[in-house]
């Protein structure tokens, strides 16, 4: 469940199988169920659920699967999940944040720690790397939504802090508490967004070489393949010439 390609590893996932897609659906379903259980099972009354459903639609999750996940939240036997954030360092001190939803804190902590260790990194304390990231709202649009200037103007008028455009689309950033109102205002101006969510945005990026990239991507893969892990973000950047060799 990666986000903007600048902050994630979208490019190295192009060859992944349907098995990963199934795992993504499972994680999205878990977030929808938890969001609906913590608040109202109505997207109009529950901001977290609204974001979860938006993320699921961005991954083309079928409506009946989304509806089942919401209904599951109302069952008495729905699992009690805990939100937890892990922070640590990959090789060469690269900062990594891993967010999880788990019904067994000991299991998840043990697994995450082992992934870092196997890949030459180490798990740190909460707060050890998050100071290198900004917690912001991110709203994404396809390039077809308009020119970079038009999107920037719409973003500022909607109350956003910044907007960026690259070959993958338009990316609009705002304060976390403003995400619902900025998203609503943008949809009136630009139409429905691709995705609207909270992210950890790195303040700076560290360019890595091929060997470092391979080790870091192995760690990211191991984390993302864990059933309890919902998202993984980092502050490394892979140059195009290096990415071509991966």
Secondary structure, DSSP 8 states (H G I E B T S, - for coil): ----TTTS-GGGGTT--HHHHHHHHHHHHHHHHHHHHHS-S-TTT-HHHHHHHHHHHHTT--HHHHHHHHHHTTSTT----EEEEEEEE-GGG-EEEEEEEES-HHHHHHHHHHHHHHTT-EE--TTTTGGGEEEEEEEEE-GGG--HHHHHHHHHHHT-SEEEEETTEEEEEE-GGGHHHHHHHHHHHH-S-SEEEEEEEESS-EEE-HHHHHHHHHHHHHHHTSTTEEEEEE-EEE-HHHHTT-
